[in-house]
Amino acid sequence: MDQIIISQLGISTYIGATADERRKPQRLRVSITMELAARVLDDKLENTVDYAAVSGVVKALAATGERLLIETLAEEIAATLLSSYPIRAVEIELRKYILPDTEFVAVRIRRCFSKG
């Protein structure tokens, strides 16, 4: 299965379980793996997924609103990409750098396109 991978994209968002955590934007990292529908590419951008456009959409989505959970943002990213691009499935790993004595905390989800 063909995939396009965006690794460790930096995003900024207001997120956290407490109001204090959400007081200022936090820098998170998101990795995205998109499974493409089978097609002939013919070396044309319009026949694939433009990863620069995906990066812009994800950054813009993260910049809107305020969330308590990284799980919520991961779900929103997956839903947006599945509804906006010709992909069969998407895996999102979202990393947050908040806990002392850890490199990061993360959530990883996989969602598939469903008809209807």
N, C-alpha and C positions, 0 to 999 in steps of 0.2 A: 504494500500500500504506500503510495507516494505521500510524503509529508513536507510541510513547510514549518520550520522551527524558528521562533524568535526567542532568544535566550537572554534572560536577565535585563529586560527593558525597565529602565527607571521611570517610575510614575510618582506623582505627588497627590496626596488625598487627605481629607479630614476623616480620621478613623480611630476608633478605640472604644473600649467598654466604659470609660469614664469621661465626663465633660472636660476634665483637665487634659486628658490624652487627645481629645478632639479640638482643643483650643488653637493649635497651630498645625499646619499641614505636615504630614509625615512622608518620608521618602520610602517607598516600597519597591520591590523588584518583582516582575512578573515574567514567567516563561510560558510560552504558548506553543503548542504543537497542534497543527491543523492537518487533518487527513483529507486529502483532495479526492474529489470525484474523478473517476477515470475519464480522460479526454485527450484529444490530440492538441498539443501545444503550438506547433508550427512556429515556435520561437517568437510568440506574440504575447505581450503583457496581458492583454484582455482575455487570454485563454487560461490564465492562472489567477492566483491570489496575490495582489500587490502588497507585499509585507510592509512597505513604507506607509501605505494607507491604513493597514491594520494597526500599526504602531500609533498612528495619529488618532484613530478612533478610540483605542484603549486609553491613551493619555487624556483625551477629552472627556471620556466617560468617568475616569477616576477623579478628574478635577471638579466634577459636578457633585453637589450634595454632600451629605455627611452620613457616615455609616458607623454602626457599632462593631460589626464583625467583618473580618477579612473573608469569611465564607460568603457573605452577602455580595461583596465586590467580585469575588471569583465567579459566582453564579451570574451576575449581571454581565460580566465580560463574556462568558460562554454563550449566554443567550443572545447577546448583541452580535457576536461573530457568526453564530449559526444562522441567524435570520438575515444577515447582511452579505454573506459571502458563499460561494459555491463549495462548501465543505461538508463532508459526511459526519465528522466528529471533531471535537476539540478537547485538548487537555490543557488545563490551566494550573500552574503552580505559582502561588502568590506568597512572597516572603516579607515578613515584617521584622524589624530590628528593634525590639522593645525590651525583652527580658534580659536582666543582668545574667552574666555567666553563661550565655548562649550566643552562638553565632547569629542565629535567626530562629523564628518560628514560622511555620508555613502551613498552608492548606493546599492540597492537590485534588482537583476534581476532573472527571471526564464526562462529557455530555455528547450525545449523538443527535443528529438531525432526525426529527420524526415528522411524518406527513400529517397534516390535519391539525 
